[in-house]
Amino acid sequence: MAGGSSAHHSRGDAWDSESRREDVIVAARPRADSVALAQPSRTAPNLFHQLDPAARDAIFHAKSRRGTQHGQARVNELFRQVRGRIIRRAEMATVAQQDDFMKRARGNGGARSTLRPEGILVLGHQENDPFVARDLGLPVPGKGELVAARVVPAFPNRSDPVAVIDGQPWAQARPDDPAYLAPQVGRARA
């Protein structure tokens, strides 16, 4: 091998280290005709990392008063604690920790009906919900997303965004507003 060429180069020889340097240089300078294999992704921020620790603990330690519906209790607490912000499907699954986790947000025993006495609306991406969210000044949920808001009858002396729900004007509640029974959002666009 001395003085001759070899098809095999061992690690650490001059050719091998030179080749690696060239690879680095080529990789550092994209060519005009090169194509990106992957686009940079925009991942949503982790809701649970951004929550106040007390709110996060209240959500994940929520228990039903009777029975074993702790997943439903956690989902209810999620909507109490996180209002005015999109809640994604994956976040619902994390909190509910059970099959058919999206059912925990709906009416008929889910958060939508359970939280009405506290004045909390749970809005999704279907029917009238996106229009109500938009009119209240909330982020509009896309498919698989939800947003919650505590609402009060719209007071004439305030300039809050107003949504007409079941023929009545409603606005987002302020912290010092008393609780009102939240209206039922119609399930069909008029």
C-alpha positions in Angstrom: 0.0 0.0 0.0 2.9 2.3 0.5 3.1 4.7 -2.4 0.1 3.2 -4.1 -3.5 4.2 -4.0 -6.0 2.3 -2.0 -9.8 1.9 -2.4 -10.0 1.8 1.4 -9.1 4.7 3.6 -8.8 4.2 7.3 -10.3 6.6 9.8 -8.0 9.4 10.6 -5.9 9.4 7.4 -5.5 12.7 5.5 -8.0 11.9 2.7 -10.7 11.0 5.2 -10.3 14.2 7.3 -10.1 16.3 4.1 -13.3 14.8 2.8 -15.1 15.5 6.0 -14.0 19.1 5.9 -15.3 19.4 2.4 -18.7 17.9 3.5 -19.0 20.5 6.2 -18.1 23.3 3.8 -20.6 22.1 1.2 -23.3 21.7 3.8 -22.7 25.2 5.1 -23.3 26.8 1.6 -26.7 25.8 0.1 -26.7 25.7 -3.7 -29.2 27.7 -5.7 -30.6 24.4 -7.1 -30.9 22.7 -3.8 -34.3 21.8 -2.3 -35.1 21.8 1.3 -36.2 18.4 2.5 -38.1 19.7 5.5 -39.6 23.1 6.2 -39.0 24.6 9.7 -42.1 23.6 11.7 -44.1 25.9 14.0 -45.1 23.9 17.0 -47.6 25.3 19.3 -46.3 26.5 22.7 -46.8 24.0 25.5 -49.9 25.2 27.3 -49.0 23.4 30.5 -45.5 24.9 30.7 -47.0 28.4 30.3 -49.6 28.0 33.1 -49.2 29.3 36.5 -48.1 26.3 38.7 -51.2 26.7 40.9 -53.5 26.5 37.9 -51.7 23.5 36.5 -51.9 21.7 39.8 -55.6 22.5 40.2 -56.2 21.0 36.7 -54.2 17.8 37.2 -55.3 17.2 40.8 -59.1 17.8 40.2 -61.2 14.9 41.4 -64.9 14.3 41.0 -67.0 14.8 44.2 -68.5 11.4 43.9 -67.7 8.5 41.6 -64.7 8.0 39.5 -65.2 10.6 36.7 -61.9 12.3 37.5 -61.1 12.8 33.8 -64.3 14.9 33.5 -63.3 16.8 36.7 -59.9 17.6 35.2 -61.4 18.8 31.9 -63.9 21.0 33.8 -61.0 22.5 35.8 -59.1 23.1 32.5 -61.9 25.3 31.2 -62.2 27.1 34.5 -58.4 27.9 34.6 -57.7 28.4 30.9 -60.1 31.0 29.4 -59.7 33.1 26.3 -57.0 30.8 24.9 -57.1 28.0 22.3 -57.0 24.5 23.9 -55.8 21.9 21.4 -57.0 18.3 21.0 -53.7 17.0 22.4 -54.0 19.1 25.5 -57.5 17.8 26.1 -56.2 14.2 25.7 -53.5 14.9 28.2 -55.9 16.3 30.8 -58.8 13.8 30.3 -56.5 10.7 30.2 -59.3 8.5 28.8 -60.9 7.4 25.5 -63.3 9.8 23.8 -61.7 12.7 25.6 -63.4 15.3 23.3 -66.8 14.1 24.7 -65.7 15.6 28.0 -66.0 19.1 26.5 -69.5 18.6 25.0 -73.0 19.0 26.5 -75.0 16.2 28.1 -72.8 15.9 31.2 -69.6 17.3 29.7 -68.0 20.6 30.5 -70.3 22.6 28.2 -73.3 21.8 30.4 -71.5 21.4 33.7 -69.9 24.9 33.6 -73.0 26.8 32.4 -74.1 27.7 36.0 -70.6 29.3 36.5 -71.2 31.4 33.3 -68.6 29.5 31.3 -69.0 28.9 27.6 -67.0 26.1 25.9 -66.8 26.8 22.2 -65.5 24.6 19.4 -65.1 24.8 15.6 -68.6 23.8 14.5 -71.9 25.5 13.9 -72.4 28.9 15.7 -69.4 28.5 18.0 -66.7 30.1 15.8 -69.0 33.1 15.2 -69.7 33.5 19.0 -65.9 33.3 19.7 -65.1 35.9 17.1 -67.9 38.3 18.3 -66.7 38.0 21.9 -63.2 38.9 20.8 -61.8 35.4 21.5 -59.5 33.3 19.3 -61.6 31.3 16.8 -61.1 27.6 17.3 -60.1 25.4 14.3 -60.9 21.8 13.9 -60.1 19.9 17.1 -59.7 23.1 19.1 -61.7 24.7 21.9 -61.8 28.0 23.7 -63.6 28.8 27.0 -64.9 32.2 28.2 -66.9 33.3 31.2 -69.7 35.5 30.0 -72.2 38.0 31.4 -75.1 39.8 29.9 -73.7 42.8 27.9 -74.0 45.9 30.0 -74.8 49.1 28.1 -72.2 51.2 29.9 -69.2 49.0 28.8 -67.5 48.8 25.4 -66.7 45.1 25.5 -67.1 43.0 22.3 -70.6 41.5 22.2 -72.0 38.3 20.8 -75.8 37.9 20.4 -76.6 34.4 21.7 -80.2 33.2 21.7 -81.3 36.7 21.0 -79.5 38.3 23.9 -76.2 40.3 24.0 -73.4 38.7 26.0 -69.8 39.8 26.7 -66.8 38.3 28.4 -67.0 38.7 32.1 -64.5 40.7 34.0 -62.9 39.3 37.2 -65.3 41.2 39.5 -68.5 40.4 37.6 -70.9 38.0 39.3 -71.6 34.6 37.8 -74.7 34.3 35.5 -76.0 31.1 33.9 -74.3 31.0 30.5 -76.6 30.9 27.5 -76.8 27.8 25.3 -75.2 28.5 22.0 -77.4 27.3 19.1 -76.1 24.2 17.4 -77.1 25.4 13.9 -76.0 28.6 12.1 -79.1 30.8 11.5 
